[in-house]
Amino acid sequence: MSVEVLEYGFMQRALLASLMVGLVAPAVGVFLVQRRLSLLGDGLGHVALTGVAVGVLTATAPVGTALVAAVLGAVLIELVRARGRTSGDVALAVLFYGGIAGGVVLLGLAPRGQATNLDAYLFGAITTTTTGDVAVFAVITVVVLGVVWLLGQRLYAVSDDEEYARAVGLPVLALNVVLAVLVAATVVLSMRVVGLLLISALMIVPSAVAQQLARSFRQTLYLACGIGLVTSVAGTTASYYTGTPSGGTIVLLAIALFLLATAAVALREATARRRHRRRAEVHAAHPHEHGDRCGHPAVPHGDHVDYDHDGHRHAPHRTGTGVHYDEHGEHVPPAGTGGRA
């Protein structure tokens, strides 16, 4: 990052906001991916649009009204899902359409010209972040990360298997409400950086990348936060030089990482399959049984003996159906070469 970017106050605020969003959004998003509710962020983003419209209509701070609307919507959807007969996807659909309809109706009541800045909330306008916004974002960041740190294991248990969590005595409804409120707070935190229409991408894509590379949920959480932090700061910096919207730039960077990770994992799996198939073919086509008089040099290997067969070590193992041979990947110099491959 060049020093030029840090010379401007609006870019300092923008980078601070992107740093906070990059940490918080994936920290909450990993639970949504685990719970298969990746679209919850989108739903609450539409409800936050109603809150923004209330702020525009009443000439108050849209960040505060959006936070209130998103939190109320989060609590409502969990209560409907838990107490009513409405399934999760139907409740999310109602949230989507209700949020959009409420925002459109309220904005239609606003005096002409008052809603000209709505694009900043829909698509992100990080350079318009004020010092007051940064202060609010800092409070939201501390609260969200603190709750994730304190309740992370319980939230994971509920996200992974609600029935098991209920069986062991965890307060499932309360934890679901807490998670929904965390998503609502993250939506409001992210709307100036990536926009209400792209919030869910920043919560989900880094988590999807981390899931492909990590071996445990803890590693997934840390890696997702790292990816979110890097893509947010890098996307904000790139948008300054290219003149592109910060939200779209950040999300495209995250998607590029996702595609690279997917390709790398697919290549690794294909290589492993080819290696396994080659070894299986060698085993199936083995011409004879190795032994003391087979003519191939014996090579001690741990608790058994391998046989050097054309530069490859073969280890005979007897089973109920006969003898099979494990081909070791280590290359063995043929006899008489003096140790040269």
Residue pairs with C-beta under 8 A, 6 or more apart in sequence:
1 233
1 237
5 11
5 15
5 237
5 240
6 12
6 15
10 127
10 128
10 129
11 127
11 240
13 129
13 130
13 131
13 133
13 134
14 126
14 127
14 129
14 236
14 240
14 246
15 233
15 236
15 237
16 134
16 137
17 126
17 129
17 133
17 134
17 137
17 192
17 193
18 126
18 193
18 232
18 233
18 235
18 236
18 246
18 250
19 229
19 232
19 233
20 137
20 138
20 140
20 141
20 189
21 137
21 189
21 190
21 193
21 194
21 202
21 228
21 232
22 202
22 225
22 228
22 229
22 230
22 231
22 232
22 233
23 141
23 145
23 225
23 228
23 229
24 140
24 141
24 144
24 145
24 186
24 189
24 190
25 186
25 189
25 190
25 199
25 202
25 203
25 206
25 228
26 202
26 203
26 206
26 207
26 210
26 221
26 224
26 225
26 227
26 228
27 144
27 145
27 148
27 221
27 224
27 225
27 228
28 144
28 148
28 179
28 182
28 183
28 186
28 203
29 38
29 41
29 186
29 202
29 203
29 204
29 206
29 207
29 224
30 207
30 210
30 217
30 220
30 221
30 224
31 155
31 156
31 159
31 179
32 38
32 40
32 41
32 159
32 179
32 183
32 203
32 204
32 207
33 204
33 207
33 208
33 211
34 156
34 159
34 160
34 217
35 158
35 159
35 160
35 179
37 88
37 92
38 200
38 203
38 204
39 92
39 200
40 77
40 92
40 180
40 183
40 200
41 183
41 186
41 187
41 199
41 200
41 203
41 204
42 96
42 199
42 200
43 73
43 77
43 92
43 95
43 96
43 99
44 70
44 73
44 74
44 95
44 99
44 180
44 183
44 184
44 187
45 70
45 99
45 187
45 191
45 196
45 197
45 199
45 200
46 95
46 96
46 97
46 98
46 99
46 100
46 103
46 196
47 69
47 70
47 72
47 73
47 74
47 95
47 98
47 99
47 102
47 184
48 66
48 67
48 69
48 70
48 73
48 99
48 184
48 187
48 188
48 191
48 196
49 66
49 99
49 100
49 102
49 103
49 121
49 122
49 196
50 69
50 98
50 99
50 102
50 103
50 106
51 62
51 65
51 66
51 67
51 68
51 69
51 70
52 62
52 65
52 66
52 103
52 118
52 121
52 191
52 196
53 102
53 103
53 104
53 106
53 107
53 110
53 115
54 60
54 65
54 69
54 106
55 61
55 62
55 63
55 64
55 65
55 66
56 62
56 106
56 107
56 110
56 114
56 115
56 117
56 118
57 106
57 107
57 109
57 110
57 114
58 65
59 114
61 132
62 121
63 133
63 136
63 188
63 192
64 136
66 121
66 187
66 188
66 191
67 140
67 184
67 185
67 188
70 184
70 185
70 187
70 188
71 181
71 184
71 185
73 95
73 99
73 184
74 177
74 180
74 181
74 183
74 184
75 177
75 180
75 181
77 91
77 92
77 95
77 180
78 173
78 176
78 177
78 180
79 177
80 86
80 91
80 94
81 87
81 88
81 91
81 176
82 173
82 176
86 94
107 115
107 118
117 125
117 128
119 125
120 128
120 192
120 195
121 191
121 192
121 195
121 196
122 195
122 196
122 197
123 195
123 197
123 198
123 245
123 247
123 248
124 191
124 192
124 193
124 194
124 195
124 198
124 245
124 246
124 247
124 248
125 192
125 195
125 245
125 246
126 192
126 193
126 236
126 239
126 246
126 247
127 246
128 192
129 137
129 192
129 193
133 192
137 189
140 185
140 186
140 188
140 189
141 189
143 185
144 182
144 185
144 186
144 189
147 178
147 182
148 155
148 182
151 175
151 178
152 221
154 165
154 170
154 175
155 175
155 178
155 179
156 217
157 164
157 165
157 168
157 170
158 165
158 170
158 172
158 175
158 176
158 179
159 179
162 172
165 172
165 175
166 172
183 203
186 199
186 203
187 196
187 199
190 199
190 202
190 203
191 199
193 202
193 232
193 236
193 246
193 247
193 250
194 201
194 202
194 246
194 247
194 250
194 251
195 245
195 247
198 247
198 248
198 250
198 251
201 251
201 254
201 255
202 228
202 231
202 232
202 250
202 251
202 254
205 251
205 254
205 255
205 257
205 258
206 224
206 225
206 227
206 228
206 231
206 254
206 257
207 220
207 224
208 258
209 223
209 224
209 227
209 254
209 257
209 258
209 261
210 219
210 220
210 221
210 223
210 224
210 227
211 220
212 261
212 262
212 265
213 223
213 261
213 265
214 220
214 223
227 254
227 257
228 254
231 250
231 253
231 254
231 257
232 250
234 253
235 246
235 249
235 250
235 251
235 252
235 253
235 254
236 246
236 249
236 250
238 244
238 249
238 253
239 245
239 246
239 249
239 250
242 249
275 329
279 326
279 327
282 312
282 325
282 327
283 324
283 325
283 326
283 327
286 314
286 325
288 294
289 316
289 323
290 296
290 307
290 309
290 314
290 316
290 325
291 316
292 298
294 307
296 307
296 308
296 309
296 314
297 307
297 308
297 335
298 305
298 306
298 307
298 308
299 305
299 306
299 307
299 308
299 313
299 332
300 306
301 313
301 315
301 328
304 315
305 315
306 313
306 314
306 315
306 328
306 332
307 313
307 314
307 315
307 316
308 332
308 334
308 335
310 334
311 331
311 332
311 333
311 334
311 341
312 327
312 328
312 331
312 332
313 327
313 328
313 330
313 332
314 325
314 326
314 327
314 328
315 325
315 326
315 328
316 323
316 324
316 325
317 323
317 324
317 325
317 326
331 341
333 339
333 340
333 341
